Amino acid sequence: MGKIKSIALATLMLAGCTLPAAAQIGEPRSNFSVGVNGGVNLNSTSFTPTIKQNSLLGTTGGLTARFISEKYFAMICGAQVELNFSQRGWDQLFETVTMNDKGYEETVKDLTKTYTRKMTYIDIPFLAHLAFGKERGLQFFIHAGPQISFLISESETIKGIDMNNLTDTQKALYGVKTQNKFDYGIAGGGGVELRTKKAGSFLLEGRYYFALSDFYSTTKKDYFARAAHGTITVKLTYLFDLKK
């Protein structure tokens, strides 16, 4: 599995880096833009064994640089790189069994217990940028490529839980620091961009990040076989041209 992940990552990085250079049979462009981005993350974490979770909201924001290399028929081709601070993690779902008004058992959220892990990363996505539309006006775009990340901080919130009576899963998580601080995976999404002549470009994007790495050790002797991030991001980006 680890070999497959490495091959997939290497292939994506090669594709992302060579796409603009390999497609120089179209109309050449040299548009270099920089700017800022910000948005929200909707986080969940893939665990094996499974842990039930609520969605955890976080923020993301940082710097963006983009180079448009050519227009190939109706498609505008380029590459984009970002440097972002990003909040990830998970919020564990606790449930309890109660009796409803009709005398039947039902499972409901147990609001007396809380476990939340918040993790702050520096994210660096390397994205192919493919857009369709007017060079000045409204465009639709697609982003895809590899992403690497570095954990810089983490924190836990624990309430209403008897720390002397934990399950095996809880013992493997609670108070246990992240073991792998380097994270990598695949990012992809799309959105719309408004390109103006003088005011710059405004982008609205939805993106999904799928981690190929695990932030806990997942060897045969470890409790977890999978511990990886999955993040939906909605963000706004503003870019201004340094070179048109």
Backbone bond lengths (Angstrom), bond angles and torsions (degrees), N, CA, C in turn:
res aa  C-N    CA-C-N  psi(-1)  N-CA   C-N-CA  omega(-1)  CA-C   N-CA-C  phi
1 M - - - 1.469 - - 1.527 110.55 -
2 G 1.369 116.44 -40.94 1.452 120.55 -179.62 1.515 111.88 -64.27
3 K 1.368 116.37 -37.00 1.459 120.43 178.77 1.522 110.95 -65.75
4 I 1.347 116.17 -40.39 1.468 120.65 179.02 1.515 110.57 -62.50
5 K 1.353 116.49 -43.19 1.461 120.50 178.61 1.520 111.01 -59.40
6 S 1.351 116.71 -43.94 1.457 120.51 -177.49 1.520 111.17 -65.49
7 I 1.340 116.45 -40.63 1.461 120.39 179.13 1.525 110.39 -64.74
8 A 1.346 116.27 -43.43 1.472 120.54 179.92 1.516 110.91 -61.62
9 L 1.334 116.52 -43.16 1.460 120.09 -179.50 1.518 111.35 -64.88
10 A 1.334 116.67 -44.32 1.460 120.40 -179.44 1.521 111.36 -63.28
11 T 1.335 116.62 -39.81 1.461 121.17 179.34 1.520 111.29 -63.70
12 L 1.352 116.87 -44.16 1.455 120.92 179.97 1.516 111.71 -65.06
13 M 1.333 116.90 -41.42 1.458 120.11 179.51 1.525 110.16 -63.42
14 L 1.338 116.83 -41.55 1.455 120.04 179.47 1.517 110.90 -64.76
15 A 1.354 116.00 -43.56 1.465 120.15 179.97 1.509 111.17 -63.44
16 G 1.345 116.94 -43.63 1.451 121.06 -178.33 1.513 112.72 -64.37
17 C 1.353 115.40 -36.08 1.458 119.33 -176.47 1.521 112.57 -81.26
18 T 1.343 117.30 -29.90 1.457 119.89 -173.93 1.512 113.82 -96.10
19 L 1.347 118.12 -15.35 1.465 120.17 -175.79 1.521 112.68 -55.07
20 P 1.347 119.81 -53.10 1.455 118.94 -177.99 1.525 112.81 -62.87
21 A 1.371 116.42 -37.34 1.454 120.47 -176.09 1.519 111.69 -73.72
22 A 1.337 116.08 -33.75 1.455 119.88 -174.32 1.517 112.46 -78.18
23 A 1.297 117.79 -14.73 1.465 120.10 -172.38 1.512 112.78 -106.77
24 Q 1.318 117.38 36.46 1.455 120.85 -175.71 1.521 113.87 -80.33
25 I 1.327 117.72 23.04 1.456 119.97 176.81 1.522 110.79 -90.92
26 G 1.323 118.02 -2.95 1.454 121.81 178.44 1.521 111.09 -94.09
27 E 1.320 116.37 -162.57 1.464 121.77 178.07 1.527 108.47 -80.09
28 P 1.327 118.71 120.21 1.470 120.81 -176.25 1.525 112.45 -68.97
29 R 1.327 115.33 145.78 1.462 123.85 175.47 1.525 108.08 -132.86
30 S 1.312 116.53 157.34 1.469 121.24 175.86 1.525 109.19 -140.15
31 N 1.313 115.62 53.92 1.465 121.49 -176.74 1.530 109.56 -95.05
32 F 1.330 116.13 112.34 1.466 121.39 179.44 1.525 108.86 -113.29
33 S 1.342 116.59 125.15 1.468 122.48 -176.61 1.523 110.09 -129.59
34 V 1.322 115.31 149.29 1.460 121.27 174.19 1.522 108.35 -133.87
35 G 1.334 115.82 160.51 1.460 118.85 179.75 1.506 112.48 178.45
36 V 1.318 114.59 -159.36 1.464 121.36 -176.39 1.525 109.22 -127.82
37 N 1.330 114.99 158.38 1.463 120.20 178.04 1.519 109.76 -141.27
38 G 1.327 116.16 157.04 1.460 121.12 177.46 1.510 110.64 -162.42
39 G 1.333 115.90 151.14 1.460 118.67 -179.73 1.510 111.91 -178.48
40 V 1.334 114.90 -160.08 1.463 121.24 -177.70 1.525 109.56 -125.11
41 N 1.342 115.05 148.57 1.460 122.82 175.08 1.519 109.66 -109.17
42 L 1.329 115.78 138.47 1.461 122.30 170.02 1.521 105.50 -110.43
43 N 1.347 115.99 106.58 1.454 121.54 -168.47 1.522 113.35 -102.98
44 S 1.319 114.23 145.02 1.457 122.43 167.07 1.522 106.95 -146.47
45 T 1.307 116.63 163.95 1.457 121.12 -177.75 1.514 109.33 -130.69
46 S 1.332 115.38 135.28 1.461 121.05 179.32 1.521 109.63 -91.36
47 F 1.331 115.88 113.39 1.458 121.55 177.80 1.527 110.26 -115.75
48 T 1.320 115.62 142.94 1.460 122.45 167.52 1.518 107.18 -130.72
49 P 1.356 119.25 112.44 1.466 130.03 2.12 1.540 112.48 -61.15
50 T 1.334 114.53 155.27 1.462 121.62 -174.32 1.522 112.05 -71.08
51 I 1.324 115.47 142.70 1.460 122.99 172.74 1.527 107.55 -121.67
52 K 1.322 117.58 124.32 1.461 120.73 177.68 1.525 109.39 -69.22
53 Q 1.336 115.18 139.17 1.463 119.61 -174.21 1.511 112.22 -139.50
54 N 1.334 114.19 152.58 1.455 121.83 162.10 1.525 107.51 -90.79
55 S 1.319 117.89 156.80 1.461 120.38 174.15 1.532 109.43 -69.40
56 L 1.320 115.94 139.08 1.459 121.59 -179.00 1.525 109.06 -113.36
57 L 1.326 116.52 121.21 1.468 121.32 178.10 1.525 110.59 -83.69
58 G 1.316 115.65 142.37 1.456 121.82 174.57 1.518 109.14 -145.74
59 T 1.301 116.47 175.30 1.460 121.16 179.67 1.523 110.20 -112.26
60 T 1.313 115.33 158.67 1.460 121.48 174.85 1.520 108.76 -144.72
61 G 1.304 116.54 149.80 1.465 120.27 178.74 1.509 110.94 -176.39
62 G 1.333 115.55 155.66 1.453 118.71 179.36 1.513 112.91 171.16
63 L 1.328 115.45 -149.08 1.463 123.75 -174.61 1.523 110.22 -111.55
64 T 1.333 115.59 148.08 1.461 121.83 -179.29 1.524 109.77 -131.66
65 A 1.327 116.29 138.74 1.465 122.03 172.36 1.525 107.84 -131.33
66 R 1.339 116.18 137.24 1.462 120.15 -177.35 1.529 110.36 -139.19
67 F 1.333 114.86 140.79 1.464 121.18 176.56 1.519 108.43 -125.31
68 I 1.336 117.00 121.99 1.454 122.90 175.31 1.525 107.42 -96.37
69 S 1.343 116.66 120.51 1.463 120.26 -172.62 1.514 114.05 -99.73
70 E 1.347 117.55 -27.44 1.456 118.19 -178.07 1.522 111.60 -168.07
71 K 1.332 114.07 167.75 1.460 121.67 169.34 1.516 107.24 -118.25
72 Y 1.332 115.31 121.07 1.457 121.43 -177.61 1.510 108.12 -113.04
73 F 1.345 117.12 102.53 1.454 123.04 -170.74 1.534 108.50 56.33
74 A 1.340 118.60 -117.83 1.471 120.38 -179.07 1.520 112.56 -92.68
75 M 1.323 117.44 -1.22 1.463 121.23 -174.31 1.519 111.75 -102.43
76 I 1.337 115.62 128.11 1.465 122.38 176.94 1.521 107.70 -96.25
77 C 1.329 117.27 123.67 1.460 122.18 -171.70 1.526 111.37 -113.09
78 G 1.309 115.92 142.53 1.457 120.68 177.72 1.509 111.41 -170.69
79 A 1.316 115.10 -167.13 1.459 122.02 179.94 1.523 109.08 -139.83
80 Q 1.326 115.99 149.53 1.465 121.58 -177.59 1.527 109.56 -137.07
81 V 1.324 115.48 140.17 1.456 121.25 175.60 1.525 108.09 -130.90
82 E 1.332 116.38 145.99 1.466 121.44 -178.91 1.524 109.95 -132.36
83 L 1.305 114.96 156.34 1.464 122.94 171.50 1.520 106.91 -129.07
84 N 1.345 116.44 106.64 1.461 120.65 -170.11 1.528 112.27 -125.61
85 F 1.328 115.10 150.65 1.453 122.08 162.88 1.529 106.84 -95.44
86 S 1.333 116.82 132.33 1.452 120.24 -172.52 1.529 110.50 -140.26
87 Q 1.337 115.95 131.62 1.462 121.54 178.26 1.521 110.05 -97.06
88 R 1.316 115.92 124.14 1.463 121.91 177.98 1.529 109.29 -126.13
89 G 1.338 115.77 -169.83 1.450 120.37 177.63 1.517 112.39 132.43
90 W 1.339 115.44 -159.19 1.461 119.55 178.49 1.528 110.74 -153.63
91 D 1.317 114.30 158.46 1.463 123.11 178.78 1.533 107.18 -124.78
92 Q 1.315 116.82 108.91 1.459 120.28 -174.80 1.528 111.60 -69.42
93 L 1.329 115.09 139.30 1.458 121.82 178.25 1.525 109.41 -95.63
94 F 1.322 115.56 123.38 1.457 121.54 175.90 1.520 109.02 -106.38
95 E 1.308 116.28 139.59 1.461 121.05 -178.58 1.521 110.73 -129.54
96 T 1.309 115.76 155.32 1.462 121.88 176.57 1.523 108.74 -140.78
97 V 1.312 116.47 155.80 1.459 122.10 -179.29 1.520 108.92 -100.41
98 T 1.334 116.96 126.71 1.458 122.71 179.13 1.529 109.56 -129.03
99 M 1.310 115.90 170.75 1.462 121.90 175.63 1.522 108.85 -98.94
100 N 1.330 117.04 129.97 1.458 119.81 178.31 1.529 110.92 -85.76
101 D 1.323 116.67 -177.10 1.476 121.45 -175.75 1.529 112.96 -63.65
102 K 1.333 116.18 -22.27 1.465 119.88 -178.77 1.528 113.02 -93.92
103 G 1.325 114.97 3.99 1.460 119.22 177.36 1.521 114.44 85.52
104 Y 1.354 117.45 12.46 1.454 121.11 178.84 1.533 109.92 -102.14
105 E 1.335 115.25 150.14 1.453 119.84 176.73 1.521 109.77 -75.33
106 E 1.325 115.88 141.36 1.459 120.88 174.19 1.521 109.75 -144.05
107 T 1.318 115.13 149.57 1.464 121.44 -179.35 1.525 109.43 -95.80
108 V 1.329 116.14 127.04 1.463 121.94 -179.48 1.524 109.15 -131.76
109 K 1.330 115.60 165.11 1.459 120.30 176.21 1.522 110.97 -64.50
110 D 1.323 115.51 137.87 1.458 121.31 173.89 1.528 107.87 -95.05
111 L 1.321 116.31 100.57 1.464 121.59 -175.23 1.524 112.83 -79.70
112 T 1.328 117.50 -2.64 1.464 120.27 -179.78 1.531 112.04 -83.89
113 K 1.346 117.37 -10.55 1.462 121.14 -176.88 1.526 110.48 -120.18
114 T 1.318 115.05 141.63 1.467 121.17 -179.99 1.520 110.02 -140.43
115 Y 1.318 114.95 131.66 1.472 120.19 165.52 1.527 108.16 -139.94
116 T 1.327 116.03 118.96 1.463 122.21 179.50 1.519 109.52 -132.33
117 R 1.306 116.08 132.80 1.468 121.35 173.91 1.527 107.80 -115.80
118 K 1.341 116.05 120.26 1.458 121.75 177.16 1.520 108.87 -109.24
119 M 1.340 114.56 131.82 1.462 121.02 -175.07 1.529 108.78 -130.30
120 T 1.312 116.92 128.18 1.458 121.77 -179.52 1.523 109.42 -106.90
121 Y 1.326 115.00 126.38 1.462 121.91 -178.42 1.525 111.14 -118.92
122 I 1.322 115.40 155.40 1.461 122.20 160.72 1.520 106.33 -97.04
123 D 1.330 116.47 117.72 1.460 122.65 -178.78 1.520 110.71 -103.38
124 I 1.332 115.64 138.46 1.469 120.96 175.48 1.528 107.64 -131.22
125 P 1.335 117.98 91.95 1.465 120.35 175.10 1.535 111.59 -86.57
126 F 1.342 115.64 140.05 1.469 122.86 174.93 1.521 106.39 -113.61
127 L 1.324 116.80 108.75 1.460 120.63 -167.44 1.521 113.00 -120.05
128 A 1.337 115.02 137.19 1.458 119.94 165.38 1.527 107.60 -75.56
129 H 1.326 116.52 137.22 1.464 122.13 -179.52 1.524 108.60 -115.79
130 L 1.336 116.43 115.91 1.457 122.66 178.44 1.517 108.44 -122.87
131 A 1.337 116.82 122.07 1.459 120.73 -174.86 1.523 110.92 -128.31
132 F 1.334 114.70 153.91 1.452 122.14 179.81 1.527 108.15 -134.22
133 G 1.332 116.59 130.03 1.457 120.10 179.85 1.512 111.32 140.41
134 K 1.328 115.22 -165.55 1.449 121.58 -178.11 1.529 110.16 -76.03
135 E 1.347 116.19 143.15 1.462 119.56 178.53 1.529 111.09 -66.31
136 R 1.314 117.11 -29.29 1.463 121.23 170.65 1.517 106.80 -125.77
137 G 1.296 115.91 106.07 1.457 121.07 -174.90 1.513 109.82 146.31
138 L 1.328 116.36 -148.27 1.451 121.64 -175.97 1.525 111.03 -90.86
139 Q 1.335 115.68 132.06 1.455 122.03 177.44 1.531 110.03 -128.69
140 F 1.319 115.28 152.92 1.452 122.21 169.34 1.526 107.47 -111.01
141 F 1.322 117.30 136.28 1.465 119.00 -174.15 1.529 111.51 -134.96
142 I 1.334 113.26 160.43 1.453 123.04 175.87 1.523 108.14 -126.71
143 H 1.314 116.30 136.86 1.460 122.58 173.96 1.527 109.55 -119.80
144 A 1.335 116.66 140.14 1.463 120.49 175.48 1.515 109.31 -159.40
145 G 1.342 115.54 142.40 1.457 118.90 177.67 1.511 112.06 163.30
146 P 1.320 116.78 -179.76 1.461 121.50 -179.42 1.527 111.77 -79.61
147 Q 1.319 114.97 159.42 1.464 121.50 176.79 1.520 108.91 -140.41
148 I 1.322 115.56 136.70 1.468 121.05 171.93 1.521 108.55 -117.09
149 S 1.334 115.89 150.81 1.465 120.83 -175.42 1.521 109.97 -144.45
150 F 1.336 114.71 153.40 1.455 121.45 178.82 1.534 108.96 -130.50
151 L 1.323 116.60 123.55 1.462 120.95 178.46 1.522 109.83 -72.18
152 I 1.347 116.86 129.09 1.465 119.81 179.74 1.529 112.54 -114.65
153 S 1.350 117.72 -19.99 1.463 119.37 176.59 1.520 109.64 -163.27
154 E 1.340 115.77 158.59 1.462 121.39 175.92 1.522 109.26 -154.22
155 S 1.336 115.44 154.63 1.458 120.46 179.88 1.519 109.50 -149.82
156 E 1.343 115.95 155.12 1.456 122.31 178.80 1.526 110.02 -119.22
157 T 1.328 115.82 147.09 1.460 122.17 168.82 1.522 107.53 -123.36
158 I 1.339 116.41 118.96 1.467 121.82 -177.87 1.519 108.37 -127.00
159 K 1.331 116.47 121.86 1.459 121.21 179.69 1.525 110.24 -138.70
160 G 1.318 116.17 139.86 1.456 121.86 172.95 1.511 115.21 69.85
161 I 1.326 118.14 19.19 1.468 122.09 -176.93 1.527 109.54 -115.17
162 D 1.321 116.45 130.85 1.460 122.72 177.36 1.521 108.62 -77.00
163 M 1.325 117.52 103.45 1.459 121.89 -176.27 1.525 112.21 -69.99
164 N 1.319 118.12 -10.65 1.469 121.37 177.32 1.527 111.99 -93.67
165 N 1.328 116.42 -0.13 1.468 120.12 -178.09 1.528 109.40 -138.55
166 L 1.346 115.49 62.10 1.454 121.59 -176.12 1.527 111.31 -96.36
167 T 1.332 115.34 150.10 1.461 120.38 172.85 1.533 108.83 -76.59
168 D 1.336 116.93 170.27 1.465 120.67 178.47 1.529 110.94 -61.02
169 T 1.334 116.31 -39.06 1.462 119.97 178.66 1.521 111.30 -63.64
170 Q 1.314 116.57 -44.67 1.459 120.22 179.26 1.526 111.28 -63.87
171 K 1.337 117.45 -38.97 1.470 120.67 178.48 1.527 111.15 -63.16
172 A 1.339 116.48 -31.66 1.462 120.56 -179.26 1.525 112.61 -76.51
173 L 1.353 116.77 -14.61 1.463 121.47 -175.83 1.518 114.06 -113.68
174 Y 1.305 116.33 -50.60 1.460 121.01 -169.17 1.523 110.48 -66.35
175 G 1.314 115.39 122.04 1.455 120.87 179.94 1.513 114.53 78.09
176 V 1.321 118.05 0.37 1.461 122.13 -179.01 1.532 109.41 -95.77
177 K 1.300 116.90 116.45 1.462 121.58 -178.67 1.530 111.36 -69.38
178 T 1.317 115.21 156.60 1.456 121.14 176.47 1.526 109.59 -59.96
179 Q 1.329 115.49 130.77 1.464 120.23 -175.51 1.523 112.92 -91.12
180 N 1.324 117.54 -28.07 1.471 121.88 179.51 1.527 108.37 -118.74
181 K 1.316 116.78 104.18 1.465 120.63 -175.39 1.519 113.00 -84.34
182 F 1.325 116.89 -14.50 1.465 121.01 176.39 1.519 108.70 -94.21
183 D 1.333 116.54 127.94 1.457 122.16 -175.67 1.523 108.90 -126.42
184 Y 1.339 116.74 143.73 1.457 119.58 176.57 1.524 109.61 -146.94
185 G 1.335 114.71 155.68 1.450 118.87 -178.40 1.516 111.25 -177.30
186 I 1.330 115.41 -158.40 1.457 123.22 -176.13 1.529 109.03 -118.73
187 A 1.319 116.48 133.49 1.464 121.96 176.77 1.527 109.11 -119.59
188 G 1.331 116.17 141.57 1.453 119.53 178.53 1.514 111.22 -161.54
189 G 1.323 115.36 152.53 1.461 119.14 179.44 1.513 110.57 175.82
190 G 1.313 115.12 -162.65 1.451 119.80 -179.64 1.509 111.24 -164.43
191 G 1.328 114.89 176.61 1.454 118.63 -178.81 1.511 112.00 177.57
192 V 1.317 114.66 -160.18 1.459 121.83 -179.83 1.528 109.38 -124.74
193 E 1.327 114.73 149.39 1.463 121.63 179.95 1.511 109.71 -133.27
194 L 1.322 115.84 135.42 1.456 122.09 173.01 1.516 107.72 -107.87
195 R 1.329 116.38 111.76 1.460 122.21 179.82 1.521 109.33 -100.51
196 T 1.326 116.68 121.84 1.459 121.56 -179.76 1.529 109.66 -109.74
197 K 1.324 116.54 166.09 1.456 120.79 -178.32 1.525 112.45 -75.58
198 K 1.334 116.42 -38.05 1.462 119.15 -173.05 1.532 114.13 -121.42
199 A 1.326 117.49 -26.35 1.466 120.04 -173.31 1.525 113.45 -92.11
200 G 1.338 118.25 -0.65 1.456 120.36 179.95 1.527 111.91 93.90
201 S 1.327 115.33 -162.00 1.466 122.15 -176.51 1.520 110.13 -120.83
202 F 1.332 115.35 142.45 1.457 122.26 179.87 1.535 108.22 -123.14
203 L 1.333 116.49 124.19 1.458 121.93 -174.91 1.520 110.50 -120.46
204 L 1.330 116.49 135.87 1.464 123.55 171.13 1.525 106.89 -118.11
205 E 1.331 115.97 123.60 1.467 119.99 -170.53 1.519 112.18 -136.81
206 G 1.335 115.10 144.01 1.448 122.71 166.96 1.515 108.42 -113.11
207 R 1.338 116.45 134.89 1.465 120.32 -174.06 1.528 110.26 -141.56
208 Y 1.338 116.08 148.24 1.456 120.85 175.20 1.524 109.64 -122.23
209 Y 1.333 115.56 135.58 1.461 120.96 176.10 1.524 109.20 -113.69
210 F 1.325 115.87 126.64 1.461 122.73 178.36 1.521 108.03 -116.74
211 A 1.325 116.78 113.73 1.466 120.91 -177.96 1.522 110.31 -76.28
212 L 1.325 116.16 134.06 1.460 122.28 172.60 1.522 111.59 -93.87
213 S 1.328 116.48 -15.51 1.462 121.43 -179.94 1.529 110.01 -102.02
214 D 1.324 115.76 164.58 1.466 123.07 177.03 1.525 109.37 -112.12
215 F 1.340 116.13 139.41 1.462 118.35 -179.71 1.533 112.73 -88.99
216 Y 1.328 117.21 -9.75 1.458 121.80 167.81 1.522 108.83 -112.22
217 S 1.312 116.84 155.76 1.461 120.87 175.80 1.528 109.14 -64.26
218 T 1.327 116.52 134.58 1.473 120.98 -174.99 1.529 111.37 -130.06
219 T 1.324 116.17 39.69 1.459 119.56 174.46 1.530 108.96 -77.57
220 K 1.320 117.00 174.94 1.458 121.48 -177.21 1.532 112.69 -62.42
221 K 1.314 117.43 -26.99 1.463 120.46 -179.12 1.528 112.85 -85.23
222 D 1.339 116.84 -8.27 1.463 120.57 -178.11 1.524 111.43 -89.67
223 Y 1.327 116.31 162.08 1.465 120.95 -177.54 1.519 111.90 -70.27
224 F 1.351 116.53 -42.89 1.463 120.35 -176.93 1.524 111.19 -94.47
225 A 1.338 115.89 139.69 1.459 122.22 171.95 1.524 111.14 -95.86
226 R 1.320 116.61 -15.03 1.462 122.65 -179.97 1.512 109.03 -153.76
227 A 1.331 117.24 132.42 1.467 122.58 176.50 1.521 107.03 -153.31
228 A 1.338 115.62 88.74 1.465 120.37 -170.43 1.519 111.60 -140.24
229 H 1.321 114.57 154.74 1.459 121.42 -177.11 1.530 112.18 -84.63
230 G 1.327 114.36 149.89 1.457 123.12 167.66 1.519 107.27 -139.66
231 T 1.325 117.62 122.27 1.463 120.71 -171.27 1.527 111.44 -133.89
232 I 1.325 115.16 127.15 1.458 121.56 170.55 1.526 107.68 -97.96
233 T 1.326 116.70 127.87 1.467 121.94 -177.51 1.525 110.32 -122.09
234 V 1.308 115.11 135.28 1.466 121.52 169.90 1.528 106.26 -119.30
235 K 1.338 116.25 123.71 1.465 118.43 -173.23 1.525 112.15 -143.18
236 L 1.329 113.52 156.45 1.458 123.22 172.28 1.519 108.74 -111.35
237 T 1.335 116.06 140.50 1.462 120.95 178.61 1.518 109.62 -131.81
238 Y 1.328 115.33 138.06 1.469 120.65 174.03 1.528 108.01 -117.16
239 L 1.329 116.94 127.89 1.453 122.41 179.19 1.520 110.44 -124.98
240 F 1.324 115.98 143.58 1.462 120.04 172.06 1.527 107.76 -127.72
241 D 1.322 115.02 146.88 1.462 121.75 -173.63 1.532 111.68 -78.67
242 L 1.329 114.52 131.01 1.456 120.52 168.09 1.517 110.95 -96.14
243 K 1.328 114.18 -29.00 1.469 119.72 178.01 1.515 108.08 -144.30
244 K 1.317 117.93 124.10 1.454 122.12 -178.47 1.520 111.72 -97.79
